[in-house]
Amino acid sequence: MRNSLAALVCCIVVMSVADRVVNGRGVAAAEGSAVLARGAYLVDDVAMCGTCHTPRDDQDKPDARRRLLGGPVPYSPVRQTEDWAEVAPRLAGLPPGNDDEIIHLLMTGISRTGRPPRPPMPQFRLTRSDAEAVLAYLKSLPSTY
C-alpha cells in the first residue's frame, strides 16, 4: 500500500511538472508567433520595406526569391537630393548593425553613425515592442535564398 501511494504521488508530481513544461513552451511559442506576426505586419504592410530593400527582377518587379536581400534603390528623387542612397542594405537574416543599433534606429530615427539614415529611408519612431518585433521578424528570414 505504501509503495502504491508513493508511486501515485510520484506520477502526479511528474505529470504536473510535464504539464507546466508543455504549457510553458506552448505559451512561449504562441507569444513568439505573435511577435513575428507583428513584425511581419510592420515590415510588409506598414513600412513596406521590400519597396527598396528587395532587388528587382528583369521586369522591374520585386524579386520574391530575394526578398529583403538589399539592392539598388528602384527610384530616384524628382529633385536633386543630397546624400540619396542608391543601394538599400540587406535586411533579411542579419540586418546591418547589432540588435541595440537596429532597435535604436527604429525607435529614434538615428542610425549607428549618429545621423538620420540616408534618404529615401524614413526616420521611424517605433515603440520598443514594435522595434523588437521588426528585428525578430527580420532575423527570422533567411539571409540567402
C-alpha positions as CSV (number, residue, x, y, z in Angstrom):
1,M,0.0,0.0,0.0
2,R,2.8,2.4,0.9
3,N,4.6,1.7,-2.4
4,S,1.4,2.3,-4.3
5,L,0.9,5.6,-2.6
6,A,4.5,6.6,-3.3
7,A,4.2,5.6,-6.9
8,L,0.9,7.6,-7.2
9,V,2.4,10.7,-5.7
10,C,5.5,10.4,-7.9
11,C,3.2,10.1,-11.0
12,I,1.2,13.1,-10.0
13,V,4.4,15.2,-9.5
14,V,5.9,14.1,-12.8
15,M,2.6,14.8,-14.7
16,S,2.4,18.2,-13.0
17,V,5.9,19.1,-14.0
18,A,5.4,17.8,-17.5
19,D,2.2,19.8,-17.8
20,R,4.0,23.0,-16.8
21,V,6.8,22.4,-19.2
22,V,4.5,21.6,-22.1
23,N,2.1,24.5,-21.4
24,G,5.0,26.9,-20.7
25,R,6.5,26.1,-24.1
26,G,3.1,26.4,-25.7
27,V,2.7,29.9,-24.3
28,A,6.2,31.0,-25.3
29,A,5.7,29.6,-28.8
30,A,2.4,31.5,-29.2
31,E,3.9,34.7,-27.9
32,G,6.9,34.2,-30.3
33,S,4.5,33.7,-33.2
34,A,2.6,36.8,-32.2
35,V,5.8,38.9,-32.1
36,L,6.9,37.6,-35.6
37,A,3.4,38.2,-37.0
38,R,3.5,41.8,-35.6
39,G,7.0,42.3,-37.1
40,A,5.9,40.9,-40.5
41,Y,2.9,43.2,-40.5
42,L,5.0,46.3,-39.8
43,V,7.7,45.3,-42.3
44,D,5.4,44.2,-45.1
45,D,2.2,46.2,-44.7
46,V,3.1,49.4,-42.9
47,A,6.7,50.4,-43.7
48,M,6.7,48.4,-47.0
49,C,10.4,47.8,-46.6
50,G,10.5,45.5,-49.6
51,T,9.9,48.5,-51.9
52,C,13.6,49.5,-51.6
53,H,15.2,46.5,-49.8
54,T,14.1,43.8,-52.3
55,P,16.1,43.6,-55.6
56,R,14.1,43.9,-58.8
57,D,13.7,41.2,-61.5
58,D,14.1,41.5,-65.3
59,Q,10.6,43.0,-65.4
60,D,11.4,45.6,-62.8
61,K,9.2,43.9,-60.2
62,P,10.3,43.0,-56.7
63,D,12.0,39.6,-56.9
64,A,10.2,37.4,-54.3
65,R,13.1,34.9,-54.5
66,R,15.4,37.6,-53.0
67,R,13.0,39.3,-50.6
68,L,14.7,41.9,-48.4
69,L,18.2,41.0,-49.5
70,G,19.1,44.6,-50.5
71,G,19.9,46.1,-53.8
72,P,19.7,49.2,-55.9
73,V,17.0,51.6,-54.8
74,P,14.5,51.3,-57.6
75,Y,13.7,55.0,-58.0
76,S,15.4,58.4,-57.9
77,P,14.3,61.7,-56.3
78,V,12.4,64.2,-58.5
79,R,14.7,67.0,-57.3
80,Q,18.4,66.6,-56.6
81,T,18.6,65.3,-53.0
82,E,21.9,65.4,-51.1
83,D,23.1,62.0,-49.9
84,W,20.4,60.0,-51.6
85,A,21.1,56.3,-51.1
86,E,21.5,54.4,-54.4
87,V,21.7,51.0,-52.7
88,A,19.5,49.7,-49.9
89,P,21.2,47.2,-47.5
90,R,20.1,43.7,-46.8
91,L,17.6,43.3,-44.0
92,A,16.7,39.6,-44.2
93,G,18.5,37.4,-41.7
94,L,21.2,39.7,-40.5
95,P,20.2,43.4,-40.6
96,P,23.2,45.8,-40.7
97,G,24.2,46.6,-37.2
98,N,23.8,44.9,-33.9
99,D,20.5,44.4,-32.1
100,D,20.9,47.6,-30.0
101,E,21.8,49.7,-33.0
102,I,18.8,48.4,-35.0
103,I,16.4,49.0,-32.1
104,H,17.8,52.5,-31.6
105,L,17.4,53.3,-35.3
106,L,13.8,52.1,-35.4
107,M,12.9,53.9,-32.2
108,T,14.7,57.3,-32.7
109,G,15.3,57.6,-36.4
110,I,19.1,57.9,-35.7
111,S,21.5,55.4,-37.2
112,R,24.6,53.9,-35.7
113,T,26.6,56.8,-37.3
114,G,24.7,59.2,-35.1
115,R,22.9,60.7,-38.0
116,P,19.5,60.0,-39.6
117,P,19.5,57.3,-42.3
118,R,20.1,58.5,-45.8
119,P,17.0,59.2,-47.9
120,P,14.8,57.6,-49.1
121,M,14.9,55.7,-45.8
122,P,12.3,57.3,-43.4
123,Q,13.1,58.2,-39.8
124,F,10.9,55.8,-37.9
125,R,9.7,56.4,-34.3
126,L,8.5,52.9,-33.3
127,T,7.8,51.8,-29.8
128,R,10.3,49.4,-28.2
129,S,8.0,46.5,-28.6
130,D,7.3,47.2,-32.3
131,A,11.1,47.8,-32.9
132,E,11.8,44.4,-31.2
133,A,9.1,42.7,-33.3
134,V,10.5,44.1,-36.5
135,L,14.0,43.0,-35.6
136,A,12.8,39.5,-34.6
137,Y,11.0,39.1,-37.9
138,L,13.9,40.3,-40.0
139,K,16.3,37.9,-38.1
140,S,13.8,35.1,-38.7
141,L,14.1,35.4,-42.5
142,P,16.8,33.6,-44.5
143,S,19.8,35.8,-45.4
144,T,20.1,33.9,-48.7
145,Y,17.6,32.1,-50.8
